[in-house]
């Protein structure tokens, strides 16, 4: 299981506000029920099989174009741990345990 964090920035839009684009990205992510996602103020984190995550990121990358953006910049970070099972929840629990 892999975890990916991505940020999608539409460029060439009519306004500096991006919340409408973010809402449309969220709607697209909800269609992909086989992955887990968490939106943050600065990006989105998804978890699942790596090939599937890349497919989902590609689908989400296309959303701003469909909504009028002339250019889209997407940054991706991938954590693909294969020595043991990993998840967003497991990573947070590991840190929380060390804070005690």
DSSP file (Angstrom, degrees, kcal/mol; ACC not computed):
  #  RESIDUE AA STRUCTURE BP1 BP2  ACC     N-H-->O    O-->H-N    N-H-->O    O-->H-N    TCO  KAPPA ALPHA  PHI   PSI    X-CA   Y-CA   Z-CA
    1    1 A X              0   0    0      0, 0.0    80,-0.5     0, 0.0     2,-0.3   0.000 360.0 360.0 360.0 133.3    0.0    0.0    0.0
    2    2 A X  E     -AB  48  80A   0     46,-2.9    46,-2.1    78,-0.2     2,-0.4  -0.739 360.0-147.1-111.1 160.2    1.3    3.4   -1.0
    3    3 A X  E     -AB  47  79A   0     76,-2.5    76,-3.5    -2,-0.3     2,-0.4  -0.995  16.9-173.8-125.5 132.9    0.6    6.9    0.3
    4    4 A X  E     -AB  46  78A   0     42,-2.8    42,-2.9    -2,-0.4     2,-0.5  -0.985  11.2-161.6-129.4 140.1    0.7    9.9   -2.0
    5    5 A X  E     +AB  45  77A   0     72,-2.8    72,-2.9    -2,-0.4     2,-0.3  -0.977  20.1 175.3-116.2 131.6    0.4   13.6   -1.3
    6    6 A X  E     -AB  44  76A   0     38,-2.7    38,-2.4    -2,-0.5     2,-0.4  -0.972  21.6-158.5-138.2 154.3   -0.4   15.9   -4.2
    7    7 A X  E     - B   0  75A   0     68,-2.1    68,-2.4    -2,-0.3     2,-0.5  -0.999   9.7-161.6-129.7 128.2   -1.2   19.5   -4.8
    8    8 A X  E     - B   0  74A   0     -2,-0.4     2,-0.5    66,-0.2    66,-0.2  -0.948   6.1-172.6-113.6 125.7   -3.0   20.7   -7.9
    9    9 A X  E     - B   0  73A   0     64,-3.0    64,-2.6    -2,-0.5     2,-0.3  -0.940  12.6-149.4-122.5 109.7   -2.7   24.3   -8.9
   10   10 A X  E     - B   0  72A   0     -2,-0.5     2,-0.4    62,-0.2    62,-0.3  -0.594  17.1-164.2 -74.9 138.2   -4.9   25.6  -11.7
   11   11 A X  E     + B   0  71A   0     60,-3.9    60,-1.8    -2,-0.3    59,-1.2  -0.927  63.1  36.7-123.2 146.6   -3.2   28.5  -13.6
   12   12 A X  S    S+     0   0    0     -2,-0.4     2,-0.2     1,-0.2    -1,-0.2   0.863  79.4 150.2  81.7  36.8   -4.8   30.9  -16.0
   13   13 A X        -     0   0    0     -3,-0.2    -1,-0.2     2,-0.2    55,-0.1  -0.549  58.3-115.5 -98.4 167.2   -8.1   31.2  -14.1
   14   14 A X  S    S+     0   0    0     -2,-0.2     2,-0.3     3,-0.1    -1,-0.1   0.635  95.7  29.2 -76.7 -13.7  -10.5   34.1  -14.0
   15   15 A X  S    S-     0   0    0      2,-0.2    -2,-0.2     1,-0.1    -3,-0.0  -0.945  71.8-125.2-143.5 160.4  -10.0   34.6  -10.3
   16   16 A X  S    S+     0   0    0     -2,-0.3     2,-0.3     2,-0.0    -1,-0.1   0.647  84.8  98.8 -80.5 -15.0   -7.4   34.1   -7.6
   17   17 A X        +     0   0    0      1,-0.1    -2,-0.2     2,-0.0     4,-0.1  -0.567  46.4 178.0 -73.7 132.1   -9.9   32.1   -5.5
   18   18 A X     >  +     0   0    0     -2,-0.3     4,-2.5     2,-0.1     3,-0.3   0.369  50.9 102.5-114.4   2.6   -9.4   28.3   -6.0
   19   19 A X  H  > S+     0   0    0      1,-0.2     4,-2.5     2,-0.2     5,-0.2   0.837  80.7  54.4 -61.6 -33.0  -12.1   27.0   -3.6
   20   20 A X  H  > S+     0   0    0      2,-0.2     4,-1.8     1,-0.2    -1,-0.2   0.906 110.2  46.7 -65.1 -40.4  -14.4   26.1   -6.5
   21   21 A X  H  > S+     0   0    0     -3,-0.3     4,-2.3     2,-0.2    -2,-0.2   0.913 111.2  51.9 -65.1 -42.2  -11.7   24.1   -8.2
   22   22 A X  H  X S+     0   0    0     -4,-2.5     4,-2.3     1,-0.2    -2,-0.2   0.909 107.9  51.8 -61.6 -42.0  -10.9   22.4   -4.9
   23   23 A X  H  X S+     0   0    0     -4,-2.5     4,-2.1     1,-0.2    -1,-0.2   0.901 109.6  49.7 -61.2 -40.5  -14.6   21.5   -4.5
   24   24 A X  H  X S+     0   0    0     -4,-1.8     4,-1.9     2,-0.2    -1,-0.2   0.870 109.0  52.0 -66.7 -36.2  -14.6   20.0   -8.0
   25   25 A X  H  X S+     0   0    0     -4,-2.3     4,-2.5     2,-0.2    -2,-0.2   0.909 108.3  51.8 -63.8 -41.3  -11.4   18.0   -7.1
   26   26 A X  H  X S+     0   0    0     -4,-2.3     4,-2.2     1,-0.2    -2,-0.2   0.915 107.4  52.2 -61.2 -43.9  -13.2   16.6   -4.0
   27   27 A X  H  X S+     0   0    0     -4,-2.1     4,-0.7     1,-0.2    -1,-0.2   0.896 110.0  49.1 -59.8 -40.5  -16.1   15.5   -6.1
   28   28 A X  H >< S+     0   0    0     -4,-1.9     3,-1.0     1,-0.2     4,-0.5   0.920 109.3  51.9 -65.8 -43.0  -13.8   13.7   -8.4
   29   29 A X  H >< S+     0   0    0     -4,-2.5     3,-1.5     1,-0.3    -2,-0.2   0.871 101.7  60.8 -61.7 -36.6  -12.0   12.0   -5.5
   30   30 A X  H 3< S+     0   0    0     -4,-2.2    -1,-0.3     1,-0.3    -2,-0.2   0.755  95.3  63.2 -63.3 -23.1  -15.4   10.8   -4.1
   31   31 A X  T << S+     0   0    0     -3,-1.0     2,-1.3    -4,-0.7    -1,-0.3   0.732  89.1  72.5 -70.8 -22.2  -16.0    8.8   -7.3
   32   32 A X    X   +     0   0    0     -3,-1.5     3,-1.5    -4,-0.5    -1,-0.2  -0.642  59.2 167.5 -97.5  77.7  -12.9    6.7   -6.6
   33   33 A X  T 3   +     0   0    0     -2,-1.3    -1,-0.2     1,-0.3    -2,-0.1   0.555  64.6  71.0 -73.1  -8.5  -14.3    4.6   -3.7
   34   34 A X  T 3  S+     0   0    0     -3,-0.1     2,-0.3     2,-0.0    -1,-0.3   0.453  95.1  59.9 -89.2   0.3  -11.5    2.1   -3.8
   35   35 A X  S <  S-     0   0    0     -3,-1.5     2,-0.4    -6,-0.2    13,-0.2  -0.881  77.5-128.5-123.0 159.1   -9.0    4.6   -2.3
   36   36 A X  E     -C   47   0A   0     11,-1.8    11,-2.3    -2,-0.3     2,-0.3  -0.867  30.5-178.0-102.9 138.4   -8.8    6.5    0.9
   37   37 A X  E     -C   46   0A   0     -2,-0.4     2,-0.4     9,-0.2     9,-0.2  -0.976  18.2-169.4-138.7 155.1   -8.3   10.2    0.8
   38   38 A X  E     -C   45   0A   0      7,-2.7     7,-2.8    -2,-0.3     2,-0.3  -0.963  15.7-147.8-140.7 120.7   -7.8   13.2    3.1
   39   39 A X  E     -C   44   0A   0     -2,-0.4     2,-0.3     5,-0.2     5,-0.2  -0.690  16.6-173.3 -88.1 143.2   -7.9   16.8    2.0
   40   40 A X  E >   -C   43   0A   0      3,-3.5     3,-0.7    -2,-0.3    -2,-0.0  -0.773  42.7 -96.7-124.0 171.3   -5.8   19.3    3.9
   41   41 A X  T 3  S+     0   0    0     -2,-0.3     3,-0.1     1,-0.2    -2,-0.0   0.740 124.2  32.3 -61.7 -20.3   -5.6   23.1    3.5
   42   42 A X  T 3  S-     0   0    0      1,-0.2     2,-0.3   -35,-0.0    -1,-0.2   0.388 129.2 -29.3-119.4   2.6   -2.5   22.7    1.2
   43   43 A X  E <   - C   0  40A   0     -3,-0.7    -3,-3.5   -36,-0.1     2,-0.4  -0.980  63.6 -85.5 173.1-166.4   -3.1   19.4   -0.6
   44   44 A X  E     -AC   6  39A   0    -38,-2.4   -38,-2.7    -2,-0.3     2,-0.4  -0.990  22.1-153.5-136.1 141.9   -4.6   16.0   -0.6
   45   45 A X  E     +AC   5  38A   0     -7,-2.8    -7,-2.7    -2,-0.4     2,-0.3  -0.959  17.2 179.5-115.9 132.2   -3.3   12.6    0.7
   46   46 A X  E     -AC   4  37A   0    -42,-2.9   -42,-2.8    -2,-0.4     2,-0.4  -0.939   9.1-160.0-129.5 154.3   -4.5    9.4   -0.8
   47   47 A X  E     +AC   3  36A   0    -11,-2.3   -11,-1.8    -2,-0.3     2,-0.3  -0.993  37.7  86.4-137.2 146.0   -3.6    5.8    0.0
   48   48 A X  E    S-A    2   0A   0    -46,-2.1   -46,-2.9    -2,-0.4   -13,-0.1  -0.955  81.1 -20.8 160.2-170.5   -4.0    2.5   -2.0
   49   49 A X     >  -     0   0    0     -2,-0.3     4,-2.4   -48,-0.2     3,-0.4  -0.416  64.1-122.3 -62.6 139.0   -2.0    0.5   -4.5
   50   50 A X  H  > S+     0   0    0      1,-0.2     4,-2.3     2,-0.2     5,-0.2   0.885 109.5  51.7 -54.3 -47.1    0.5    2.7   -6.3
   51   51 A X  H  > S+     0   0    0      1,-0.2     4,-1.7     2,-0.2    -1,-0.2   0.900 111.9  48.1 -58.3 -40.0   -0.8    2.0   -9.8
   52   52 A X  H  > S+     0   0    0     -3,-0.4     4,-2.4     2,-0.2    -1,-0.2   0.902 108.3  54.0 -68.3 -40.5   -4.3    3.0   -8.7
   53   53 A X  H  X S+     0   0    0     -4,-2.4     4,-2.8     1,-0.2     5,-0.2   0.907 107.7  50.5 -60.5 -41.3   -3.1    6.1   -6.9
   54   54 A X  H  X S+     0   0    0     -4,-2.3     4,-2.1     1,-0.2    -1,-0.2   0.878 109.5  51.2 -65.2 -36.7   -1.3    7.3  -10.1
   55   55 A X  H  X S+     0   0    0     -4,-1.7     4,-2.2    -5,-0.2    -2,-0.2   0.921 111.8  47.2 -63.1 -43.7   -4.6    6.7  -12.1
   56   56 A X  H  X S+     0   0    0     -4,-2.4     4,-2.7     2,-0.2     5,-0.2   0.920 110.4  51.3 -66.0 -44.2   -6.5    8.7   -9.6
   57   57 A X  H  X S+     0   0    0     -4,-2.8     4,-2.6     1,-0.2    -1,-0.2   0.911 109.6  51.4 -60.2 -40.7   -4.0   11.6   -9.6
   58   58 A X  H  X S+     0   0    0     -4,-2.1     4,-1.2     2,-0.2    -1,-0.2   0.925 110.6  48.2 -61.1 -44.1   -4.2   11.6  -13.4
   59   59 A X  H  X S+     0   0    0     -4,-2.2     4,-0.6     1,-0.2     3,-0.3   0.909 114.2  45.6 -63.0 -42.1   -8.0   11.8  -13.2
   60   60 A X  H >X S+     0   0    0     -4,-2.7     3,-0.9     1,-0.2     4,-0.6   0.855 106.0  60.6 -70.5 -34.8   -8.0   14.6  -10.7
   61   61 A X  H 3< S+     0   0    0     -4,-2.6     4,-0.5     1,-0.2     3,-0.3   0.828 102.4  53.9 -60.1 -31.8   -5.3   16.5  -12.6
   62   62 A X  H 3X S+     0   0    0     -4,-1.2     4,-1.9    -3,-0.3     3,-0.2   0.701  88.0  81.8 -76.7 -19.9   -7.7   16.7  -15.5
   63   63 A X  H <X S+     0   0    0     -3,-0.9     4,-1.1    -4,-0.6    -1,-0.2   0.906  88.2  50.3 -58.4 -49.0  -10.5   18.3  -13.5
   64   64 A X  H  <>S+     0   0    0     -4,-0.6     5,-2.8    -3,-0.3     3,-0.5   0.882 108.8  53.5 -60.5 -34.9   -9.3   21.9  -13.6
   65   65 A X  H >45S+     0   0    0     -4,-0.5     3,-1.6    -3,-0.2    -1,-0.2   0.922 106.7  51.9 -61.6 -42.3   -8.8   21.7  -17.4
   66   66 A X  H 3<5S+     0   0    0     -4,-1.9    -1,-0.2     1,-0.3    -2,-0.2   0.713 109.9  51.9 -65.5 -19.4  -12.5   20.5  -17.7
   67   67 A X  T 3<5S-     0   0    0     -4,-1.1    -1,-0.3    -3,-0.5    -2,-0.2   0.095 130.6 -85.0-108.5  21.7  -13.5   23.6  -15.6
   68   68 A X  T < 5S+     0   0    0     -3,-1.6    -3,-0.2     1,-0.3    -2,-0.1   0.362  75.9 143.6 102.0  -5.9  -11.7   26.2  -17.7
   69   69 A X      < -     0   0    0     -5,-2.8    -1,-0.3    -6,-0.2   -57,-0.2  -0.434  36.7-156.6 -67.7 143.2   -8.1   26.3  -16.4
   70   70 A X  S    S+     0   0    0    -59,-1.2     2,-0.3     1,-0.3   -58,-0.2   0.644  77.5  18.5 -92.9 -17.6   -5.6   26.9  -19.2
   71   71 A X  E     -B   11   0A   0    -60,-1.8   -60,-3.9    -7,-0.1     2,-0.4  -0.990  64.6-161.3-152.5 145.5   -2.7   25.4  -17.3
   72   72 A X  E     -B   10   0A   0     -2,-0.3     2,-0.5   -62,-0.3   -62,-0.2  -0.995   2.3-162.2-135.7 129.4   -2.4   23.0  -14.3
   73   73 A X  E     -B    9   0A   0    -64,-2.6   -64,-3.0    -2,-0.4     2,-0.5  -0.951  12.4-173.5-110.2 123.4    0.6   22.4  -12.1
   74   74 A X  E     -B    8   0A   0     -2,-0.5     2,-0.4   -66,-0.2   -66,-0.2  -0.973   6.9-166.5-122.6 126.3    0.6   19.2  -10.1
   75   75 A X  E     -B    7   0A   0    -68,-2.4   -68,-2.1    -2,-0.5     2,-0.4  -0.917  11.0-168.6-109.1 137.0    3.2   18.3   -7.4
   76   76 A X  E     -B    6   0A   0     -2,-0.4     2,-0.4   -70,-0.2   -70,-0.2  -0.986  14.2-173.6-131.8 134.7    3.3   14.7   -6.1
   77   77 A X  E     -B    5   0A   0    -72,-2.9   -72,-2.8    -2,-0.4     2,-0.4  -0.991  14.7-163.3-120.4 136.2    5.1   13.0   -3.2
   78   78 A X  E     -B    4   0A   0     -2,-0.4     2,-0.6   -74,-0.2   -74,-0.2  -0.976  14.9-168.5-125.5 132.0    4.9    9.2   -2.9
   79   79 A X  E     +B    3   0A   0    -76,-3.5   -76,-2.5    -2,-0.4     2,-0.7  -0.953  14.5 175.1-114.3 106.4    5.7    7.0    0.2
   80   80 A X  E     -B    2   0A   0     -2,-0.6     2,-0.4   -78,-0.2   -78,-0.2  -0.791   5.2-178.3-118.1  86.0    5.8    3.4   -1.1
   81   81 A X        +     0   0    0     -2,-0.7     5,-0.2   -80,-0.5    -2,-0.1  -0.730  11.4 169.8 -90.5 129.0    6.9    1.3    1.8
   82   82 A X        +     0   0    0     -2,-0.4    -1,-0.1     3,-0.1     3,-0.1   0.415  61.4  77.1-120.2  -0.7    7.2   -2.4    1.0
   83   83 A X  S    S-     0   0    0      1,-0.3     2,-0.3     2,-0.0    -1,-0.1   0.714 112.7  -4.8 -84.4 -19.0    8.9   -3.9    4.1
   84   84 A X  S    S-     0   0    0      0, 0.0    -1,-0.3     0, 0.0    -3,-0.0  -0.971  92.0 -74.2-163.1 160.2    5.7   -3.8    6.1
   85   85 A X        -     0   0    0     -2,-0.3     2,-0.3    -3,-0.1    -3,-0.1  -0.322  51.6-176.5 -61.0 140.0    2.1   -2.6    5.8
   86   86 A X        +     0   0    0     -5,-0.2     2,-0.3   -85,-0.2     3,-0.1  -0.979  10.2 166.8-138.1 150.7    1.7    1.1    6.1
   87   87 A X     >  -     0   0    0     -2,-0.3     4,-2.3     1,-0.1     5,-0.2  -0.953  49.7-101.8-151.8 167.9   -1.3    3.5    6.1
   88   88 A X  H  > S+     0   0    0     -2,-0.3     4,-2.0     1,-0.2     5,-0.2   0.936 124.0  48.2 -58.1 -45.6   -2.0    7.1    6.9
   89   89 A X  H  > S+     0   0    0      1,-0.2     4,-2.5     2,-0.2    -1,-0.2   0.909 109.9  51.0 -63.5 -43.6   -3.5    6.0   10.2
   90   90 A X  H  > S+     0   0    0      1,-0.2     4,-2.2     2,-0.2    -1,-0.2   0.897 108.9  51.8 -62.3 -40.5   -0.5    3.8   11.1
   91   91 A X  H  X S+     0   0    0     -4,-2.3     4,-1.6     1,-0.2    -1,-0.2   0.910 111.9  45.8 -63.5 -41.9    1.9    6.6   10.4
   92   92 A X  H  X S+     0   0    0     -4,-2.0     4,-2.5     1,-0.2    -2,-0.2   0.883 111.6  52.0 -69.1 -38.3    0.0    9.0   12.7
   93   93 A X  H  X S+     0   0    0     -4,-2.5     4,-2.3     1,-0.2    -1,-0.2   0.877 106.4  54.8 -64.7 -37.3   -0.3    6.3   15.4
   94   94 A X  H  X S+     0   0    0     -4,-2.2     4,-1.2     2,-0.2    -1,-0.2   0.914 111.4  43.6 -62.7 -42.9    3.5    5.7   15.3
   95   95 A X  H  X S+     0   0    0     -4,-1.6     4,-1.0     2,-0.2     3,-0.3   0.924 112.2  53.2 -67.2 -44.7    4.2    9.4   15.9
   96   96 A X  H >X S+     0   0    0     -4,-2.5     4,-0.7     1,-0.2     3,-0.6   0.881 105.9  54.1 -59.2 -39.5    1.6    9.6   18.6
   97   97 A X  H >< S+     0   0    0     -4,-2.3     3,-0.6     1,-0.2    -1,-0.2   0.857 107.3  50.7 -63.4 -35.2    3.1    6.7   20.4
   98   98 A X  H 3< S+     0   0    0     -4,-1.2    -1,-0.2    -3,-0.3    -2,-0.2   0.665 102.1  61.6 -78.8 -15.6    6.5    8.4   20.4
   99   99 A X  H <<        0   0    0     -4,-1.0    -1,-0.2    -3,-0.6    -2,-0.2   0.648 360.0 360.0 -81.9 -15.6    5.0   11.6   21.9
  100  100 A X    <<        0   0    0     -4,-0.7    -1,-0.2    -3,-0.6    -2,-0.1   0.466 360.0 360.0 -76.4 360.0    3.9    9.8   25.0
